[in-house]
Amino acid sequence: MLDELILKSVGRFVTVVFEKKNGELRTLTGRLGVTKHLKGGVSNLNPDAYITLYDVVNKGYRAVNRETIRSVTLNHVTATVNV
């Protein structure tokens, strides 16, 4: 459900809080559709399991597991999932 909000952001900035593999919560501010920094090649990630965002703070692409998303903020509105 929250992953659909990210996919519908259409290039707008989103803030995503998700759980990393080690259990830590991470906050990422980024955008979909950034291609400026691509260096070629093809992503091996399963698009049904991961969303790739460009992290504007750390200036790099990050993969977010759709199942571990805890909250999404878009247009100053936050949607959360109960854990």
PyMOL Python script that loads the backbone (N, CA, C, O; Angstrom):
from pymol import cmd

cmd.read_pdbstr("""\
ATOM      1  N   MET A   1       0.816  -1.190   0.000  1.00  0.00           N
ATOM      2  CA  MET A   1       0.000   0.000   0.000  1.00  0.00           C
ATOM      3  C   MET A   1       0.868   1.266   0.000  1.00  0.00           C
ATOM      4  O   MET A   1       0.673   2.152  -0.832  1.00  0.00           O
ATOM      5  N   LEU A   2       1.825   1.351   0.931  1.00  0.00           N
ATOM      6  CA  LEU A   2       2.692   2.528   0.977  1.00  0.00           C
ATOM      7  C   LEU A   2       3.609   2.586  -0.232  1.00  0.00           C
ATOM      8  O   LEU A   2       3.958   3.670  -0.699  1.00  0.00           O
ATOM      9  N   ASP A   3       4.003   1.419  -0.742  1.00  0.00           N
ATOM     10  CA  ASP A   3       4.856   1.401  -1.925  1.00  0.00           C
ATOM     11  C   ASP A   3       4.144   2.003  -3.129  1.00  0.00           C
ATOM     12  O   ASP A   3       4.792   2.586  -3.999  1.00  0.00           O
ATOM     13  N   GLU A   4       2.832   1.872  -3.195  1.00  0.00           N
ATOM     14  CA  GLU A   4       2.056   2.470  -4.286  1.00  0.00           C
ATOM     15  C   GLU A   4       2.108   3.994  -4.228  1.00  0.00           C
ATOM     16  O   GLU A   4       2.117   4.652  -5.268  1.00  0.00           O
ATOM     17  N   LEU A   5       2.142   4.560  -3.023  1.00  0.00           N
ATOM     18  CA  LEU A   5       2.277   6.015  -2.882  1.00  0.00           C
ATOM     19  C   LEU A   5       3.596   6.493  -3.471  1.00  0.00           C
ATOM     20  O   LEU A   5       3.652   7.527  -4.136  1.00  0.00           O
ATOM     21  N   ILE A   6       4.648   5.738  -3.224  1.00  0.00           N
ATOM     22  CA  ILE A   6       5.957   6.111  -3.765  1.00  0.00           C
ATOM     23  C   ILE A   6       5.922   6.065  -5.288  1.00  0.00           C
ATOM     24  O   ILE A   6       6.405   6.979  -5.957  1.00  0.00           O
ATOM     25  N   LEU A   7       5.354   5.007  -5.824  1.00  0.00           N
ATOM     26  CA  LEU A   7       5.305   4.848  -7.279  1.00  0.00           C
ATOM     27  C   LEU A   7       4.451   5.919  -7.945  1.00  0.00           C
ATOM     28  O   LEU A   7       4.678   6.250  -9.109  1.00  0.00           O
ATOM     29  N   LYS A   8       3.474   6.467  -7.227  1.00  0.00           N
ATOM     30  CA  LYS A   8       2.608   7.515  -7.774  1.00  0.00           C
ATOM     31  C   LYS A   8       3.157   8.920  -7.537  1.00  0.00           C
ATOM     32  O   LYS A   8       2.503   9.904  -7.883  1.00  0.00           O
ATOM     33  N   SER A   9       4.342   9.022  -6.955  1.00  0.00           N
ATOM     34  CA  SER A   9       4.900  10.334  -6.633  1.00  0.00           C
ATOM     35  C   SER A   9       5.318  11.121  -7.870  1.00  0.00           C
ATOM     36  O   SER A   9       5.470  12.340  -7.789  1.00  0.00           O
ATOM     37  N   VAL A  10       5.504  10.473  -8.991  1.00  0.00           N
ATOM     38  CA  VAL A  10       5.779  11.097 -10.288  1.00  0.00           C
ATOM     39  C   VAL A  10       6.900  12.145 -10.205  1.00  0.00           C
ATOM     40  O   VAL A  10       6.708  13.292 -10.608  1.00  0.00           O
ATOM     41  N   GLY A  11       8.051  11.753  -9.690  1.00  0.00           N
ATOM     42  CA  GLY A  11       9.200  12.645  -9.666  1.00  0.00           C
ATOM     43  C   GLY A  11       9.245  13.633  -8.514  1.00  0.00           C
ATOM     44  O   GLY A  11      10.221  14.371  -8.382  1.00  0.00           O
ATOM     45  N   ARG A  12       8.220  13.667  -7.679  1.00  0.00           N
ATOM     46  CA  ARG A  12       8.246  14.554  -6.515  1.00  0.00           C
ATOM     47  C   ARG A  12       9.098  13.925  -5.422  1.00  0.00           C
ATOM     48  O   ARG A  12       9.316  12.714  -5.411  1.00  0.00           O
ATOM     49  N   PHE A  13       9.571  14.747  -4.515  1.00  0.00           N
ATOM     50  CA  PHE A  13      10.373  14.246  -3.408  1.00  0.00           C
ATOM     51  C   PHE A  13       9.491  13.483  -2.434  1.00  0.00           C
ATOM     52  O   PHE A  13       8.378  13.906  -2.124  1.00  0.00           O
ATOM     53  N   VAL A  14      10.000  12.354  -1.954  1.00  0.00           N
ATOM     54  CA  VAL A  14       9.313  11.559  -0.949  1.00  0.00           C
ATOM     55  C   VAL A  14      10.296  11.244   0.170  1.00  0.00           C
ATOM     56  O   VAL A  14      11.499  11.121  -0.058  1.00  0.00           O
ATOM     57  N   THR A  15       9.773  11.118   1.365  1.00  0.00           N
ATOM     58  CA  THR A  15      10.574  10.666   2.499  1.00  0.00           C
ATOM     59  C   THR A  15      10.017   9.321   2.926  1.00  0.00           C
ATOM     60  O   THR A  15       8.824   9.182   3.194  1.00  0.00           O
ATOM     61  N   VAL A  16      10.897   8.336   2.984  1.00  0.00           N
ATOM     62  CA  VAL A  16      10.496   6.967   3.287  1.00  0.00           C
ATOM     63  C   VAL A  16      11.236   6.516   4.539  1.00  0.00           C
ATOM     64  O   VAL A  16      12.453   6.676   4.634  1.00  0.00           O
ATOM     65  N   VAL A  17      10.513   5.957   5.492  1.00  0.00           N
ATOM     66  CA  VAL A  17      11.124   5.325   6.658  1.00  0.00           C
ATOM     67  C   VAL A  17      10.934   3.830   6.464  1.00  0.00           C
ATOM     68  O   VAL A  17       9.813   3.354   6.281  1.00  0.00           O
ATOM     69  N   PHE A  18      12.047   3.088   6.506  1.00  0.00           N
ATOM     70  CA  PHE A  18      11.976   1.649   6.291  1.00  0.00           C
ATOM     71  C   PHE A  18      12.969   0.948   7.203  1.00  0.00           C
ATOM     72  O   PHE A  18      13.867   1.569   7.770  1.00  0.00           O
ATOM     73  N   GLU A  19      12.786  -0.361   7.329  1.00  0.00           N
ATOM     74  CA  GLU A  19      13.661  -1.159   8.173  1.00  0.00           C
ATOM     75  C   GLU A  19      14.753  -1.776   7.311  1.00  0.00           C
ATOM     76  O   GLU A  19      14.471  -2.433   6.308  1.00  0.00           O
ATOM     77  N   LYS A  20      16.002  -1.557   7.712  1.00  0.00           N
ATOM     78  CA  LYS A  20      17.133  -2.130   6.995  1.00  0.00           C
ATOM     79  C   LYS A  20      17.255  -3.611   7.340  1.00  0.00           C
ATOM     80  O   LYS A  20      16.579  -4.099   8.246  1.00  0.00           O
ATOM     81  N   LYS A  21      18.114  -4.321   6.618  1.00  0.00           N
ATOM     82  CA  LYS A  21      18.310  -5.753   6.851  1.00  0.00           C
ATOM     83  C   LYS A  21      18.750  -6.058   8.272  1.00  0.00           C
ATOM     84  O   LYS A  21      18.411  -7.107   8.820  1.00  0.00           O
ATOM     85  N   ASN A  22      19.513  -5.135   8.878  1.00  0.00           N
ATOM     86  CA  ASN A  22      20.003  -5.375  10.239  1.00  0.00           C
ATOM     87  C   ASN A  22      19.002  -4.958  11.315  1.00  0.00           C
ATOM     88  O   ASN A  22      19.304  -5.045  12.505  1.00  0.00           O
ATOM     89  N   GLY A  23      17.812  -4.506  10.908  1.00  0.00           N
ATOM     90  CA  GLY A  23      16.772  -4.154  11.861  1.00  0.00           C
ATOM     91  C   GLY A  23      16.682  -2.678  12.187  1.00  0.00           C
ATOM     92  O   GLY A  23      15.710  -2.245  12.806  1.00  0.00           O
ATOM     93  N   GLU A  24      17.674  -1.894  11.783  1.00  0.00           N
ATOM     94  CA  GLU A  24      17.645  -0.449  12.042  1.00  0.00           C
ATOM     95  C   GLU A  24      16.597   0.218  11.163  1.00  0.00           C
ATOM     96  O   GLU A  24      16.323  -0.226  10.048  1.00  0.00           O
ATOM     97  N   LEU A  25      16.016   1.296  11.689  1.00  0.00           N
ATOM     98  CA  LEU A  25      15.129   2.115  10.864  1.00  0.00           C
ATOM     99  C   LEU A  25      15.972   3.165  10.163  1.00  0.00           C
ATOM    100  O   LEU A  25      16.880   3.742  10.761  1.00  0.00           O
ATOM    101  N   ARG A  26      15.672   3.412   8.891  1.00  0.00           N
ATOM    102  CA  ARG A  26      16.412   4.395   8.108  1.00  0.00           C
ATOM    103  C   ARG A  26      15.424   5.334   7.457  1.00  0.00           C
ATOM    104  O   ARG A  26      14.369   4.906   6.990  1.00  0.00           O
ATOM    105  N   THR A  27      15.757   6.612   7.424  1.00  0.00           N
ATOM    106  CA  THR A  27      14.947   7.619   6.757  1.00  0.00           C
ATOM    107  C   THR A  27      15.674   8.055   5.498  1.00  0.00           C
ATOM    108  O   THR A  27      16.843   8.439   5.543  1.00  0.00           O
ATOM    109  N   LEU A  28      14.977   7.994   4.379  1.00  0.00           N
ATOM    110  CA  LEU A  28      15.565   8.325   3.089  1.00  0.00           C
ATOM    111  C   LEU A  28      14.686   9.372   2.414  1.00  0.00           C
ATOM    112  O   LEU A  28      13.471   9.197   2.319  1.00  0.00           O
ATOM    113  N   THR A  29      15.291  10.447   1.951  1.00  0.00           N
ATOM    114  CA  THR A  29      14.585  11.450   1.162  1.00  0.00           C
ATOM    115  C   THR A  29      15.113  11.347  -0.257  1.00  0.00           C
ATOM    116  O   THR A  29      16.313  11.471  -0.502  1.00  0.00           O
ATOM    117  N   GLY A  30      14.198  11.120  -1.185  1.00  0.00           N
ATOM    118  CA  GLY A  30      14.653  10.920  -2.551  1.00  0.00           C
ATOM    119  C   GLY A  30      13.542  11.061  -3.572  1.00  0.00           C
ATOM    120  O   GLY A  30      12.442  11.531  -3.280  1.00  0.00           O
ATOM    121  N   ARG A  31      13.874  10.633  -4.786  1.00  0.00           N
ATOM    122  CA  ARG A  31      12.949  10.738  -5.912  1.00  0.00           C
ATOM    123  C   ARG A  31      13.045   9.494  -6.776  1.00  0.00           C
ATOM    124  O   ARG A  31      14.075   8.821  -6.818  1.00  0.00           O
ATOM    125  N   LEU A  32      11.970   9.208  -7.452  1.00  0.00           N
ATOM    126  CA  LEU A  32      11.957   8.184  -8.491  1.00  0.00           C
ATOM    127  C   LEU A  32      12.343   8.824  -9.813  1.00  0.00           C
ATOM    128  O   LEU A  32      12.208  10.036  -9.983  1.00  0.00           O
ATOM    129  N   GLY A  33      12.811   8.033 -10.726  1.00  0.00           N
ATOM    130  CA  GLY A  33      13.021   8.499 -12.089  1.00  0.00           C
ATOM    131  C   GLY A  33      14.274   9.310 -12.348  1.00  0.00           C
ATOM    132  O   GLY A  33      14.414   9.866 -13.437  1.00  0.00           O
ATOM    133  N   VAL A  34      15.186   9.402 -11.403  1.00  0.00           N
ATOM    134  CA  VAL A  34      16.436  10.135 -11.631  1.00  0.00           C
ATOM    135  C   VAL A  34      17.352   9.239 -12.455  1.00  0.00           C
ATOM    136  O   VAL A  34      17.651   8.114 -12.054  1.00  0.00           O
ATOM    137  N   THR A  35      17.798   9.740 -13.609  1.00  0.00           N
ATOM    138  CA  THR A  35      18.666   8.943 -14.481  1.00  0.00           C
ATOM    139  C   THR A  35      20.012   9.613 -14.734  1.00  0.00           C
ATOM    140  O   THR A  35      20.870   9.032 -15.399  1.00  0.00           O
ATOM    141  N   LYS A  36      20.212  10.805 -14.227  1.00  0.00           N
ATOM    142  CA  LYS A  36      21.421  11.569 -14.504  1.00  0.00           C
ATOM    143  C   LYS A  36      22.693  10.839 -14.080  1.00  0.00           C
ATOM    144  O   LYS A  36      23.717  10.942 -14.756  1.00  0.00           O
ATOM    145  N   HIS A  37      22.641  10.108 -12.976  1.00  0.00           N
ATOM    146  CA  HIS A  37      23.840   9.508 -12.414  1.00  0.00           C
ATOM    147  C   HIS A  37      24.006   8.031 -12.773  1.00  0.00           C
ATOM    148  O   HIS A  37      24.867   7.352 -12.215  1.00  0.00           O
ATOM    149  N   LEU A  38      23.196   7.536 -13.690  1.00  0.00           N
ATOM    150  CA  LEU A  38      23.323   6.142 -14.090  1.00  0.00           C
ATOM    151  C   LEU A  38      24.604   5.944 -14.883  1.00  0.00           C
ATOM    152  O   LEU A  38      24.987   6.794 -15.687  1.00  0.00           O
ATOM    153  N   LYS A  39      25.261   4.819 -14.650  1.00  0.00           N
ATOM    154  CA  LYS A  39      26.514   4.533 -15.335  1.00  0.00           C
ATOM    155  C   LYS A  39      26.372   3.348 -16.276  1.00  0.00           C
ATOM    156  O   LYS A  39      27.377   2.772 -16.691  1.00  0.00           O
ATOM    157  N   GLY A  40      25.162   2.975 -16.617  1.00  0.00           N
ATOM    158  CA  GLY A  40      24.951   1.840 -17.517  1.00  0.00           C
ATOM    159  C   GLY A  40      24.663   0.580 -16.744  1.00  0.00           C
ATOM    160  O   GLY A  40      24.661   0.572 -15.513  1.00  0.00           O
ATOM    161  N   GLY A  41      24.421  -0.472 -17.471  1.00  0.00           N
ATOM    162  CA  GLY A  41      24.104  -1.734 -16.819  1.00  0.00           C
ATOM    163  C   GLY A  41      22.618  -1.831 -16.537  1.00  0.00           C
ATOM    164  O   GLY A  41      21.848  -0.904 -16.790  1.00  0.00           O
ATOM    165  N   VAL A  42      22.242  -2.975 -16.007  1.00  0.00           N
ATOM    166  CA  VAL A  42      20.841  -3.250 -15.730  1.00  0.00           C
ATOM    167  C   VAL A  42      20.711  -3.664 -14.272  1.00  0.00           C
ATOM    168  O   VAL A  42      21.548  -4.400 -13.748  1.00  0.00           O
ATOM    169  N   SER A  43      19.674  -3.195 -13.634  1.00  0.00           N
ATOM    170  CA  SER A  43      19.434  -3.558 -12.237  1.00  0.00           C
ATOM    171  C   SER A  43      19.050  -5.033 -12.154  1.00  0.00           C
ATOM    172  O   SER A  43      18.227  -5.511 -12.935  1.00  0.00           O
ATOM    173  N   ASN A  44      19.646  -5.747 -11.210  1.00  0.00           N
ATOM    174  CA  ASN A  44      19.327  -7.152 -10.983  1.00  0.00           C
ATOM    175  C   ASN A  44      18.273  -7.336  -9.911  1.00  0.00           C
ATOM    176  O   ASN A  44      17.903  -8.465  -9.588  1.00  0.00           O
ATOM    177  N   LEU A  45      17.784  -6.231  -9.356  1.00  0.00           N
ATOM    178  CA  LEU A  45      16.794  -6.306  -8.285  1.00  0.00           C
ATOM    179  C   LEU A  45      15.421  -6.632  -8.843  1.00  0.00           C
ATOM    180  O   LEU A  45      15.055  -6.189  -9.931  1.00  0.00           O
ATOM    181  N   ASN A  46      14.678  -7.406  -8.091  1.00  0.00           N
ATOM    182  CA  ASN A  46      13.318  -7.764  -8.461  1.00  0.00           C
ATOM    183  C   ASN A  46      12.421  -6.545  -8.236  1.00  0.00           C
ATOM    184  O   ASN A  46      12.260  -6.118  -7.092  1.00  0.00           O
ATOM    185  N   PRO A  47      11.828  -5.967  -9.295  1.00  0.00           N
ATOM    186  CA  PRO A  47      11.001  -4.771  -9.121  1.00  0.00           C
ATOM    187  C   PRO A  47       9.719  -5.022  -8.334  1.00  0.00           C
ATOM    188  O   PRO A  47       9.081  -4.075  -7.875  1.00  0.00           O
ATOM    189  N   ASP A  48       9.335  -6.288  -8.175  1.00  0.00           N
ATOM    190  CA  ASP A  48       8.166  -6.601  -7.363  1.00  0.00           C
ATOM    191  C   ASP A  48       8.501  -6.557  -5.873  1.00  0.00           C
ATOM    192  O   ASP A  48       7.605  -6.418  -5.040  1.00  0.00           O
ATOM    193  N   ALA A  49       9.783  -6.673  -5.535  1.00  0.00           N
ATOM    194  CA  ALA A  49      10.211  -6.690  -4.140  1.00  0.00           C
ATOM    195  C   ALA A  49      10.881  -5.396  -3.695  1.00  0.00           C
ATOM    196  O   ALA A  49      10.859  -5.070  -2.509  1.00  0.00           O
ATOM    197  N   TYR A  50      11.488  -4.641  -4.642  1.00  0.00           N
ATOM    198  CA  TYR A  50      12.256  -3.448  -4.295  1.00  0.00           C
ATOM    199  C   TYR A  50      11.853  -2.249  -5.140  1.00  0.00           C
ATOM    200  O   TYR A  50      11.453  -2.388  -6.296  1.00  0.00           O
ATOM    201  N   ILE A  51      11.967  -1.073  -4.542  1.00  0.00           N
ATOM    202  CA  ILE A  51      11.800   0.196  -5.248  1.00  0.00           C
ATOM    203  C   ILE A  51      13.151   0.899  -5.189  1.00  0.00           C
ATOM    204  O   ILE A  51      13.744   1.013  -4.117  1.00  0.00           O
ATOM    205  N   THR A  52      13.638   1.367  -6.326  1.00  0.00           N
ATOM    206  CA  THR A  52      14.915   2.071  -6.365  1.00  0.00           C
ATOM    207  C   THR A  52      14.657   3.567  -6.410  1.00  0.00           C
ATOM    208  O   THR A  52      13.996   4.072  -7.318  1.00  0.00           O
ATOM    209  N   LEU A  53      15.195   4.274  -5.405  1.00  0.00           N
ATOM    210  CA  LEU A  53      15.068   5.726  -5.294  1.00  0.00           C
ATOM    211  C   LEU A  53      16.448   6.358  -5.358  1.00  0.00           C
ATOM    212  O   LEU A  53      17.442   5.734  -4.987  1.00  0.00           O
ATOM    213  N   TYR A  54      16.508   7.591  -5.826  1.00  0.00           N
ATOM    214  CA  TYR A  54      17.746   8.348  -5.763  1.00  0.00           C
ATOM    215  C   TYR A  54      17.740   9.121  -4.452  1.00  0.00           C
ATOM    216  O   TYR A  54      16.875   9.969  -4.237  1.00  0.00           O
ATOM    217  N   ASP A  55      18.692   8.836  -3.579  1.00  0.00           N
ATOM    218  CA  ASP A  55      18.819   9.483  -2.275  1.00  0.00           C
ATOM    219  C   ASP A  55      19.489  10.838  -2.487  1.00  0.00           C
ATOM    220  O   ASP A  55      20.666  10.899  -2.843  1.00  0.00           O
ATOM    221  N   VAL A  56      18.746  11.925  -2.270  1.00  0.00           N
ATOM    222  CA  VAL A  56      19.274  13.265  -2.543  1.00  0.00           C
ATOM    223  C   VAL A  56      20.239  13.740  -1.459  1.00  0.00           C
ATOM    224  O   VAL A  56      21.027  14.654  -1.704  1.00  0.00           O
ATOM    225  N   VAL A  57      20.198  13.149  -0.279  1.00  0.00           N
ATOM    226  CA  VAL A  57      21.109  13.535   0.792  1.00  0.00           C
ATOM    227  C   VAL A  57      22.475  12.889   0.580  1.00  0.00           C
ATOM    228  O   VAL A  57      23.503  13.564   0.640  1.00  0.00           O
ATOM    229  N   ASN A  58      22.483  11.569   0.330  1.00  0.00           N
ATOM    230  CA  ASN A  58      23.740  10.837   0.164  1.00  0.00           C
ATOM    231  C   ASN A  58      24.169  10.698  -1.290  1.00  0.00           C
ATOM    232  O   ASN A  58      25.198  10.090  -1.584  1.00  0.00           O
ATOM    233  N   LYS A  59      23.379  11.263  -2.198  1.00  0.00           N
ATOM    234  CA  LYS A  59      23.696  11.299  -3.630  1.00  0.00           C
ATOM    235  C   LYS A  59      24.030   9.929  -4.208  1.00  0.00           C
ATOM    236  O   LYS A  59      25.134   9.696  -4.701  1.00  0.00           O
ATOM    237  N   GLY A  60      23.057   9.035  -4.138  1.00  0.00           N
ATOM    238  CA  GLY A  60      23.228   7.696  -4.706  1.00  0.00           C
ATOM    239  C   GLY A  60      21.904   6.972  -4.759  1.00  0.00           C
ATOM    240  O   GLY A  60      20.930   7.382  -4.128  1.00  0.00           O
ATOM    241  N   TYR A  61      21.877   5.900  -5.512  1.00  0.00           N
ATOM    242  CA  TYR A  61      20.656   5.108  -5.638  1.00  0.00           C
ATOM    243  C   TYR A  61      20.556   4.147  -4.468  1.00  0.00           C
ATOM    244  O   TYR A  61      21.553   3.563  -4.042  1.00  0.00           O
ATOM    245  N   ARG A  62      19.347   3.989  -3.954  1.00  0.00           N
ATOM    246  CA  ARG A  62      19.095   3.081  -2.835  1.00  0.00           C
ATOM    247  C   ARG A  62      17.894   2.208  -3.171  1.00  0.00           C
ATOM    248  O   ARG A  62      16.921   2.670  -3.767  1.00  0.00           O
ATOM    249  N   ALA A  63      17.978   0.949  -2.782  1.00  0.00           N
ATOM    250  CA  ALA A  63      16.872   0.014  -2.975  1.00  0.00           C
ATOM    251  C   ALA A  63      16.128  -0.132  -1.661  1.00  0.00           C
ATOM    252  O   ALA A  63      16.734  -0.367  -0.615  1.00  0.00           O
ATOM    253  N   VAL A  64      14.816   0.007  -1.719  1.00  0.00           N
ATOM    254  CA  VAL A  64      13.977  -0.102  -0.536  1.00  0.00           C
ATOM    255  C   VAL A  64      13.099  -1.334  -0.697  1.00  0.00           C
ATOM    256  O   VAL A  64      12.374  -1.473  -1.682  1.00  0.00           O
ATOM    257  N   ASN A  65      13.177  -2.225   0.282  1.00  0.00           N
ATOM    258  CA  ASN A  65      12.339  -3.414   0.274  1.00  0.00           C
ATOM    259  C   ASN A  65      10.898  -2.982   0.541  1.00  0.00           C
ATOM    260  O   ASN A  65      10.615  -2.342   1.554  1.00  0.00           O
ATOM    261  N   ARG A  66      10.004  -3.328  -0.356  1.00  0.00           N
ATOM    262  CA  ARG A  66       8.599  -2.907  -0.231  1.00  0.00           C
ATOM    263  C   ARG A  66       7.953  -3.397   1.052  1.00  0.00           C
ATOM    264  O   ARG A  66       7.080  -2.722   1.598  1.00  0.00           O
ATOM    265  N   GLU A  67       8.362  -4.554   1.541  1.00  0.00           N
ATOM    266  CA  GLU A  67       7.748  -5.146   2.732  1.00  0.00           C
ATOM    267  C   GLU A  67       8.182  -4.486   4.028  1.00  0.00           C
ATOM    268  O   GLU A  67       7.527  -4.669   5.054  1.00  0.00           O
ATOM    269  N   THR A  68       9.278  -3.717   4.010  1.00  0.00           N
ATOM    270  CA  THR A  68       9.786  -3.127   5.250  1.00  0.00           C
ATOM    271  C   THR A  68       9.499  -1.635   5.366  1.00  0.00           C
ATOM    272  O   THR A  68       9.997  -0.987   6.287  1.00  0.00           O
ATOM    273  N   ILE A  69       8.711  -1.079   4.458  1.00  0.00           N
ATOM    274  CA  ILE A  69       8.379   0.346   4.511  1.00  0.00           C
ATOM    275  C   ILE A  69       7.450   0.593   5.698  1.00  0.00           C
ATOM    276  O   ILE A  69       6.429  -0.079   5.851  1.00  0.00           O
ATOM    277  N   ARG A  70       7.818   1.570   6.537  1.00  0.00           N
ATOM    278  CA  ARG A  70       7.021   1.899   7.725  1.00  0.00           C
ATOM    279  C   ARG A  70       6.187   3.164   7.536  1.00  0.00           C
ATOM    280  O   ARG A  70       5.067   3.249   8.038  1.00  0.00           O
ATOM    281  N   SER A  71       6.735   4.164   6.802  1.00  0.00           N
ATOM    282  CA  SER A  71       5.964   5.378   6.541  1.00  0.00           C
ATOM    283  C   SER A  71       6.476   6.059   5.283  1.00  0.00           C
ATOM    284  O   SER A  71       7.633   5.903   4.892  1.00  0.00           O
ATOM    285  N   VAL A  72       5.583   6.817   4.661  1.00  0.00           N
ATOM    286  CA  VAL A  72       5.901   7.580   3.460  1.00  0.00           C
ATOM    287  C   VAL A  72       5.333   8.974   3.643  1.00  0.00           C
ATOM    288  O   VAL A  72       4.168   9.129   4.009  1.00  0.00           O
ATOM    289  N   THR A  73       6.158  10.006   3.386  1.00  0.00           N
ATOM    290  CA  THR A  73       5.698  11.388   3.435  1.00  0.00           C
ATOM    291  C   THR A  73       5.800  11.958   2.025  1.00  0.00           C
ATOM    292  O   THR A  73       6.859  11.933   1.398  1.00  0.00           O
ATOM    293  N   LEU A  74       4.672  12.472   1.547  1.00  0.00           N
ATOM    294  CA  LEU A  74       4.583  13.043   0.213  1.00  0.00           C
ATOM    295  C   LEU A  74       3.679  14.255   0.299  1.00  0.00           C
ATOM    296  O   LEU A  74       2.571  14.165   0.827  1.00  0.00           O
ATOM    297  N   ASN A  75       4.134  15.385  -0.212  1.00  0.00           N
ATOM    298  CA  ASN A  75       3.356  16.641  -0.151  1.00  0.00           C
ATOM    299  C   ASN A  75       2.969  17.003   1.283  1.00  0.00           C
ATOM    300  O   ASN A  75       1.844  17.433   1.536  1.00  0.00           O
ATOM    301  N   HIS A  76       3.901  16.829   2.220  1.00  0.00           N
ATOM    302  CA  HIS A  76       3.710  17.181   3.632  1.00  0.00           C
ATOM    303  C   HIS A  76       2.633  16.347   4.317  1.00  0.00           C
ATOM    304  O   HIS A  76       2.149  16.725   5.384  1.00  0.00           O
ATOM    305  N   VAL A  77       2.250  15.221   3.722  1.00  0.00           N
ATOM    306  CA  VAL A  77       1.279  14.303   4.324  1.00  0.00           C
ATOM    307  C   VAL A  77       1.979  12.975   4.554  1.00  0.00           C
ATOM    308  O   VAL A  77       2.603  12.430   3.643  1.00  0.00           O
ATOM    309  N   THR A  78       1.876  12.446   5.790  1.00  0.00           N
ATOM    310  CA  THR A  78       2.537  11.205   6.141  1.00  0.00           C
ATOM    311  C   THR A  78       1.519  10.090   6.267  1.00  0.00           C
ATOM    312  O   THR A  78       0.488  10.230   6.923  1.00  0.00           O
ATOM    313  N   ALA A  79       1.837   8.975   5.618  1.00  0.00           N
ATOM    314  CA  ALA A  79       1.028   7.756   5.747  1.00  0.00           C
ATOM    315  C   ALA A  79       1.907   6.724   6.431  1.00  0.00           C
ATOM    316  O   ALA A  79       3.067   6.555   6.057  1.00  0.00           O
ATOM    317  N   THR A  80       1.374   6.038   7.420  1.00  0.00           N
ATOM    318  CA  THR A  80       2.150   5.030   8.161  1.00  0.00           C
ATOM    319  C   THR A  80       1.435   3.695   8.137  1.00  0.00           C
ATOM    320  O   THR A  80       0.246   3.600   7.832  1.00  0.00           O
ATOM    321  N   VAL A  81       2.193   2.678   8.467  1.00  0.00           N
ATOM    322  CA  VAL A  81       1.643   1.332   8.597  1.00  0.00           C
ATOM    323  C   VAL A  81       1.821   0.925  10.055  1.00  0.00           C
ATOM    324  O   VAL A  81       2.831   1.251  10.679  1.00  0.00           O
ATOM    325  N   ASN A  82       0.856   0.227  10.584  1.00  0.00           N
ATOM    326  CA  ASN A  82       0.941  -0.262  11.970  1.00  0.00           C
ATOM    327  C   ASN A  82       1.821  -1.498  11.995  1.00  0.00           C
ATOM    328  O   ASN A  82       1.625  -2.429  11.213  1.00  0.00           O
ATOM    329  N   VAL A  83       2.797  -1.502  12.904  1.00  0.00           N
ATOM    330  CA  VAL A  83       3.726  -2.642  12.996  1.00  0.00           C
ATOM    331  C   VAL A  83       3.336  -3.514  14.146  1.00  0.00           C
ATOM    332  O   VAL A  83       3.987  -4.528  14.401  1.00  0.00           O
TER     333      VAL A  83
END
""", "prot")
cmd.dss("prot")
cmd.show_as("cartoon", "prot")
cmd.util.cbc("prot")
cmd.orient("prot")
